[in-house]
Amino acid sequence: MANDRVVAERIRYQLRGSYSHYYRRMLGPLLGALTFRCNNTSYRPVMDAVELLGAYADRPSKVTVYDQGEKVPIDGVVPKA
């Protein structure tokens, strides 16, 4: 059991490192290159979130917060714990 926990922690550490160092940098160019469309209204919160990410994709990576007036879609995007 303790060994499984150590392995799980190592995997989590590697995945987190991969996201923060490579995939996160590639998100901006990817969002700039693709156009997302969806007619299903139940996916509207997710589409709003993707649009918001796209709007901030060209900003420097040092910007870690959204503008004060920005409405960040959480309901329907982030599952409740």
Residue frames as qw, qx, qy, qz and C-alpha x, y, z in Angstrom:
[[0.000, 0.885, 0.466, 0.000, 0.00, 0.00, 0.00],
 [0.278, -0.820, 0.104, 0.490, 2.74, 2.46, 0.89],
 [0.428, -0.164, 0.608, 0.648, 4.61, 1.53, -2.28],
 [0.252, 0.619, 0.662, 0.338, 1.50, 2.19, -4.41],
 [0.114, -0.939, -0.244, 0.214, 1.19, 5.59, -2.81],
 [0.380, -0.594, 0.359, 0.611, 4.80, 6.46, -3.62],
 [0.374, 0.166, 0.706, 0.579, 4.33, 5.39, -7.24],
 [0.111, 0.807, 0.565, 0.134, 1.12, 7.42, -7.52],
 [0.226, -0.886, -0.022, 0.405, 2.90, 10.49, -6.13],
 [0.406, -0.339, 0.531, 0.662, 5.74, 10.11, -8.63],
 [0.292, 0.450, 0.711, 0.454, 3.31, 9.82, -11.52],
 [0.034, -0.913, -0.398, 0.084, 1.40, 12.87, -10.31],
 [0.341, -0.728, 0.195, 0.562, 4.65, 14.82, -10.01],
 [0.387, -0.062, 0.649, 0.652, 5.71, 13.88, -13.56],
 [0.187, 0.648, 0.670, 0.311, 2.32, 14.72, -15.08],
 [0.143, -0.926, -0.238, 0.258, 2.17, 18.03, -13.29],
 [0.377, -0.559, 0.364, 0.642, 5.67, 18.90, -14.46],
 [0.354, 0.217, 0.705, 0.574, 4.82, 17.99, -18.06],
 [0.083, 0.825, 0.546, 0.120, 1.73, 20.18, -17.99],
 [0.219, -0.913, -0.078, 0.336, 3.39, 23.20, -16.44],
 [0.368, -0.542, 0.450, 0.607, 6.48, 23.12, -18.61],
 [0.171, -0.037, 0.741, 0.648, 5.31, 22.04, -22.04],
 [0.051, 0.539, 0.806, 0.240, 1.59, 21.58, -22.50],
 [0.088, -0.807, -0.379, 0.444, 0.73, 24.84, -20.81],
 [0.139, -0.522, 0.331, 0.774, 3.02, 26.76, -23.19],
 [0.083, 0.074, 0.806, 0.582, 1.43, 25.04, -26.17],
 [0.133, 0.605, 0.742, -0.255, -2.13, 25.87, -25.10],
 [0.109, 0.705, 0.042, -0.699, -2.00, 29.45, -26.41],
 [0.119, 0.364, -0.650, -0.656, -0.84, 28.61, -29.94],
 [0.048, 0.221, 0.965, 0.131, -3.25, 25.68, -30.05],
 [0.145, 0.673, 0.597, -0.411, -6.23, 27.84, -29.06],
 [0.122, 0.652, -0.184, -0.725, -5.16, 30.43, -31.62],
 [0.059, 0.240, -0.808, -0.534, -5.01, 27.87, -34.40],
 [0.040, -0.310, -0.945, -0.096, -8.31, 26.09, -33.74],
 [0.396, -0.191, -0.066, -0.896, -11.91, 27.23, -33.95],
 [0.028, 0.162, 0.941, -0.296, -14.31, 25.58, -31.53],
 [0.468, -0.117, -0.236, -0.844, -18.03, 25.33, -32.28],
 [0.051, -0.182, -0.959, 0.210, -20.89, 23.60, -30.55],
 [0.372, -0.346, -0.377, -0.775, -24.66, 23.80, -30.96],
 [0.599, -0.421, -0.677, 0.076, -25.41, 21.90, -27.76],
 [0.210, -0.796, 0.061, -0.565, -26.41, 24.44, -25.09],
 [0.840, -0.541, -0.047, 0.024, -25.38, 22.11, -22.27],
 [0.794, -0.007, 0.012, 0.608, -21.76, 22.61, -23.36],
 [0.150, 0.898, 0.101, 0.402, -22.02, 26.41, -23.40],
 [0.499, -0.847, 0.179, 0.044, -20.12, 26.88, -20.10],
 [0.787, -0.198, 0.379, 0.446, -17.20, 24.85, -21.46],
 [0.523, 0.590, 0.316, 0.528, -17.24, 26.81, -24.72],
 [0.129, -0.969, -0.019, -0.211, -17.25, 30.07, -22.73],
 [0.675, -0.636, 0.288, 0.238, -14.23, 28.83, -20.78],
 [0.737, 0.141, 0.396, 0.529, -12.39, 27.92, -24.00],
 [0.279, 0.828, 0.223, 0.432, -13.17, 31.37, -25.44],
 [0.376, -0.919, 0.111, -0.032, -11.83, 33.03, -22.29],
 [0.760, -0.356, 0.371, 0.397, -8.64, 30.99, -22.46],
 [0.613, 0.456, 0.377, 0.524, -8.27, 31.95, -26.11],
 [0.035, 0.956, 0.118, 0.267, -8.71, 35.63, -25.29],
 [0.450, -0.837, 0.310, 0.033, -5.85, 35.43, -22.79],
 [0.945, 0.083, 0.177, 0.264, -3.66, 33.13, -24.90],
 [0.570, 0.626, -0.036, 0.531, -1.53, 35.93, -26.32],
 [0.321, -0.896, 0.169, -0.255, -0.74, 37.47, -22.95],
 [0.255, 0.564, -0.730, 0.289, 2.61, 36.88, -21.24],
 [0.700, -0.201, -0.685, 0.028, 2.80, 33.76, -19.10],
 [0.237, 0.042, -0.556, 0.796, 3.54, 35.95, -16.08],
 [0.466, -0.206, -0.017, -0.860, -0.09, 37.12, -16.11],
 [0.157, -0.046, -0.970, 0.181, -1.73, 34.80, -13.60],
 [0.192, 0.469, 0.659, -0.557, -5.09, 36.50, -13.01],
 [0.216, 0.580, 0.629, 0.469, -7.98, 37.57, -15.20],
 [0.019, -0.347, -0.012, -0.938, -9.16, 41.17, -15.45],
 [0.149, 0.100, 0.672, -0.719, -11.42, 42.21, -12.59],
 [0.565, 0.266, 0.074, -0.777, -14.50, 42.62, -14.79],
 [0.420, 0.227, -0.805, -0.353, -14.06, 39.23, -16.47],
 [0.817, -0.176, 0.253, -0.487, -16.66, 36.56, -15.73],
 [0.103, 0.384, -0.915, -0.069, -14.84, 33.24, -15.34],
 [0.811, -0.102, -0.278, -0.504, -17.19, 30.32, -16.05],
 [0.130, -0.350, 0.872, -0.317, -16.98, 27.80, -13.22],
 [0.660, 0.144, 0.569, -0.470, -20.46, 26.25, -13.03],
 [0.852, 0.462, 0.145, -0.200, -20.75, 23.47, -15.57],
 [0.530, 0.702, -0.463, 0.114, -16.99, 23.47, -16.24],
 [0.127, 0.411, -0.795, 0.427, -15.33, 22.49, -12.97],
 [0.646, -0.342, -0.655, -0.193, -16.99, 19.49, -11.28],
 [0.500, -0.704, 0.202, -0.462, -18.01, 19.85, -7.65],
 [0.191, 0.425, -0.841, 0.276, -15.72, 18.08, -5.21]]
